[in-house]
Amino acid sequence: MGTGPYKLVKWSKKQEHLLVRNDEYWGPKPVFKYVRIRIIPEQATQIAELMSGGVDVIKAVPPDQMDVINKSGAARTSTSPILRTAFLQLDQAGRTGKNPFQDRRVRQAANLAVDIDSIIKHVLNGLGDRTATTINPMAFGFDPAVKPYKQDAAAAKKLLADAGYPGGFEVGFLTTAPIVEPALPQTSEAISADLAKVGIRTKKRYVGEVGPYVNLVRDGKADPMFEWSWGYYSIFDADAILYDVMRCGEPYSYYCNQALDDLIIQGRSTLDQKKRAEIYTRVQKLVHEDAAYLFKWGLRGVWGISNRIEYEAPRDEIDRMFIVTPRKK
């Protein structure tokens, strides 16, 4: 900021930020002189502002609102697979204290309890790519031969009983706003409902602002189950999620497995792509078998875009306003 195509000229907390074109920028100059970033927490208000011309770009549009936008005549939606994987972290490492998810059988039961395929189809309207682990389908190292868990409520109940929870248990579930995940409240409700059917009863705690939410996770103050996703820093490689989100002792990891740590280091210690691919296959088999987290999907981002401009959903989810141009009539 300041050496790129725009400079920050105004910052109003929880209201708006104003950028002005940097005419001394070395590269192509943006068409628009100003970019105004408005802070609008409520999605309904975002959509209303988009269709009334108050804003030109919004993200994480709920799938059930796409038709509303597309039929408005004022805006449209743009979707794309994005380099972000969504999952629920389960506190295997015990950072929140002693909890049922420290038992692998309980984590496996959680994965078996939820009908992820149905949620993708009916809640997300197909806007998700099922994953067997945390590795995104677009990342190097992704192995489609490692298959996702299939819903099996009977098997889930048996695993819970074997783990000492024949009547199930109640567990804290930290949730947040749909900043990057479309329909996050709706998908979390569907997941909670499936978990409840096998006896895992969630007690939700909601933190809507992303900064405080991330700080809770970083500081080990999340709940034993919480919503999480990872965007890979725009690096299409399995290491971009494994190193920061799945290693022992990392601030955003609630999972610890020394065998996995060893494989992660091996994967980033060689330039031989064949060896790296083999290592990441082993990683995915280990993470899947151990049910490290409750695995969900690779995200398909949904942007709402004004018909006044030319812009499309970015695969790395980084909004580059300097490439926006007026739409040709």
ABEGO torsion letter per residue (X at the ends): XGABABBBABBBBGABBBBBBBAABABBBBABABBBBBBBABAAAAAAAAAAGABABBBGBBAAAAAAAAAAGABBBBBBBBBBBBBBBBBAAGAAEBBAAABAAAAAAAAAABBAAAAAAAAAGGBBBBBABABBAABBGBBAABBBBBBBAAAAAAAAAAAGBAAEBBBBBBBBBBAABBGAAAAAAAAAAAAAAAGBBBBBBBBABAAAAAAAAAAGABBABBBBBBAGGGBBBAAAAAAAAABBGBAABABBBAAAAAAAAAAAABABAAAAAAAAAAAAAAAAAAGABBBBBBBBBBBBBBAABBBBBBAAGBBBAAABBBBBX
